[in-house]
Amino acid sequence: MTATLPKGMWPTLGSGVGLRPPHYPFILANHPNVDWFEATTENFFETHGRPLHVLEQVRSHYPVVLHGVSLSIGSTDPLNRDYLKKWKALIDRIEPAIVSDHLCWTGVQGTNTHDLLPLPFTQEAAHHIASRVMEVQEFLGRRILLENVSSYVGYRHSEMKEWEFIAEVAQRADCGILLDLNNIYVNSYNFEFDPEEYVSHIPPERVGQFHLAGHSNRGDYCFDTHDALVIDSVWNLYRQALKRFGAVNTLIEWDAKIPDFQILQGEVSEARKIQEEVCFGSSEKRKRSVA
């Protein structure tokens, strides 16, 4: 495989937000104070029209990350070659800092359910997925990140914990991990495990990006809705993750009930503040040490 980065090393981007159509005019007119944008890969496959034009304008001012939802890396269907060709063409055109998708399957027999479906945590599944990831990376000529997904059902014949599974896939495939801390919290609530234990078992050299988002607590379960502010428990998990992994690229996700962009900027500011405190010490402490 031809990789653009040595193993365990990812570009340093800072804190960013997802690029969403309601915010296009504000972003293009104001160039807001965020470090980077994450674009949903499939929304920009077409080579003509306003979305791609907007993405290119944003890319001229900011680093961009491409984040896919339809690779279906866990499926037993053959890899979709037409999809991979479109993905690579967009990568070549935009030159994203990072590319990623989800550790899941999204359909069967060529039908896309447009949902991120959970996997059985078995050695057989890990081997199957890793071989497909290596094929994808060889085709793209770069490493990808795979994101842990939120889930609401499990498999009785799973052989390992979720965190063991994602680490096993990443090691076998020599790929990176996009650690979604909100998804970890949601799954910890739904399946009754300690989210900090999850974080403590992920290999630091594999993690190239964090996701933070809001969710909905339905009482008996949490639902990953991406339509609210990050809750305190997820911010606390972020602090623990920073202690283990260092200053990892951090994205604020917001995909429904999308608010004014200034709300997302506020979440970015909070992420920056926490990262500064955990990874570098407060600015006041650094002033004293210099003096």
N, C-alpha and C positions, 0 to 999 in steps of 0.2 A: 504493500500500500504506500502511496505517496502522500504524506501528511504535510500540512503547512506549518505545524508546530511540533516541537518536541513533546513527548508524553508528559502530561501533568502541567503544561504551561498554556495559558489562555491570555488573550489580550486584556489589558486593564481598561475598562470602559467607565466605571463609576456607577451611577444610579440613573435608571431610565424608566420610560413608560411605553405602553403599547400604543401603536399608531392606529387611531380609529377615525373613520370618516367624519363624525360630528366635530372633530377637533382640527380637521384639515385647514380651514380658513384661519383660525387663530394661530396655528403653528407656522404657517407660511408667512403670515403678516408680522408676527412678533418674535419668532426665533426664541422660544422660551428657555428658561434656565434649567434645562435637564441635560444629562450627559449623552444620552443615546436613545434610539427608538427601536422597538421590536415590532416587526411587521409579520402578519400572518401570511405564510408562503403562498397558499393557494389563491389568495385574493389578488395576486399580482402576476399570475401566469400569462394572462393575455398581454400581447406586446403593444397594444394600442389602447387609447382611452385615458380618462382622467386619473384613475387610481395609480397606474404605473408612472404617469407624469408627476403626480404628487410625490410618490416614493423617490423618484430621481431628484426632485427638488430638495426633499428632506435629506437625502443622502449627500447632497452637495454641501450641507452644513453640519451634519451629525454622522457619527458611526451608526450603522444599521445592523440589526440582527434579524435573520429570517427564522421563523418558528412555525413549523408545519403541524397539521392536524390530520393528514390523510396518508401518511407513509404506510401505516398498518404493518409495522415491522413484526408483530407477533402473529400475523395471519399464517395459515397454511397455504393460501393462494400464492402463486408465483409473484415475485416482485413486479410491480407495474412499470414496465420500461418506458412507456409514454410519459408517465408521471415523473420518472427520474430524469428524462431528457428535458422536460419543462423546468424542473427544479434546477438542473445544472445550467440551463440557459439563463435563468434568472440570477443565479449566483454569479455567473460570468459577467452579467450586465451590471449588477448592483455592487458586487464585491463586498459582501457582508463580512463583518468581523467574526461572527459565529453563525453556524446553522444548527438547528435542533428540530426534534420531533418528540413523540411520546412513546414510552414503553408500554405498548398496548396493542390491541387489534381493533380495526374499525369496520370490518365487514367480512363477507365470505362469498365465494363464487362470483367475484367481480362486483358485488353490490356494496356500496358504501352506506353504512348506517348513520354516518355523521355523528357518531358517539365514540367516546374513548373507553373501550371495554377492557375490563381487567383480565389478567393472565393467571394461570396456575403457576405457583412458585415451585417448579420442579427442575431437576437437572436436565431433563429432556427438553423442556421449554427453553432453558438458558442456552443450551447448545444450539438449538434450532435458530433462536433469535440472533445469537452471536455470529453465526455463519452468514446470516442475511445482512447484519450490520457491516461486516467486513466487505461483503459484496457491494453494498451501497457506498461505503467509504472509498473503495477502489474506484468505483465509477465517478464519484465526485472529486476525487483527488484530495480529500481533506477529512479530518475527523469530524464527527457529529456529536452533539450532546443528546442524551435521551432523558426525558422527564418522567418522574414518578407521577402517576395519575391518582385522582380521588376515586374511591370505589365504595360500593354499597352491598356487594355480595362477595363471598370468598369461595374457594374450592376445597372440598374435603380432602382431596389427595395432594394438596400442596405439601412440599417436603421441607420448606425452609421459611424463614420470616421474609417479609417484603424487603427489608433493608439488606438481607443476605442475598436475595435474588438480584436486586439491581446492581449490587457490587460484583456479583458473579458474572453477570452479563457484560458489565463494563470491562472487567478484567479479561474475559475471554475474547471480546471483540476489540479491545484496545481503543475504546471510545470514551467520551466524557459523560458526565452526569449533570443534568439541569435539576437542581434540587428545589422542588416546589415545597416551601415550608408550610404554606396554607394547606396543601394536600396532605402533608404529613399530619398536621393537626386534625384535619377532618377525619382521616382514616384512624387516627389514634382514638378519637371519640367514638367512631362507629364500631371499631374492633377491639377497643379497650386494651391499648398498649401504651407504653410510655414514649411520647414523641422524642424526648431527649435521648432515650436509648437508641432509637432509629438514627438520629444524627450522629451519635457516638460511634456507630459502626460503618459509616460511609467513608471510603478512603479519600483523604483530603486532596490528593494529587489528581483525582478524577473530576473534581467539581469545578465547573467553569462559570456557573451562573446560578443565582437564586431567583425564585418567583415569590412574591408576596401578594396577597389578595384578601378580599373580604368573602364571607360565606354566610349562609343562613342556618341558624340552629333551630331545628324542627322539634326539639324535645327528645324524641327517641333516637334521632340521628342528626348529623350535620350534612348540609348539601352545599356543594361547591358552586356558588352562584356568580362570583366575581362581580357583585353589584353593590358593594358596601366598603366602608373603611376597614383597614386591617385592625383586628381586635388585639387587645393587650396580650393575650396568651400567645398569639402568633408573633407579636413584637418580641416577647420574652424568648420565644424559640429562636428568633432571628439573632438575638444576643448570644445565645448558646452556640448557634451555628458559626457566628463570627469568631468566637473564641477558638473553635476547632479548625475552621477553614481559612481564617483571615479575611481580608477585604475583598470578597468575591463580588463580581458584577451583580447588581441587584435591580430587578424589574418590579414595578408596581403594575399589576394587572387589573383592568376594570372593563368588563365586556357587556354589561347590561345596566340599564338605568344610568346611563353614562352622564356624569355631572359636568359642570364647567371645568375647563382645564386647570384652573387654579386649585381645585380640590386635589387633583393628582399631583400638582406641584407641591402642595402641602405634605402629601405622603412621601414624596421624594425627599423633601427637606427633613422629615422625620428619620427616614432611612439613613441619610447622610449623617445626621446628628448622632444616631446610635452607632454607626460604623466608626465615626470619629472617636467617640468615647471608648468603645471596646477595643478597637485595633490600634489607635494611636494615642490614647489618653485625651483628656479634654484640652482645649486650646489654652486654658488657664494654667494647667499643669505644665504644658510645654513651654509657656512663657516663663514660669518660675525656673524650670530646668535650664533654659538658655541663660537667664540672668545669673 
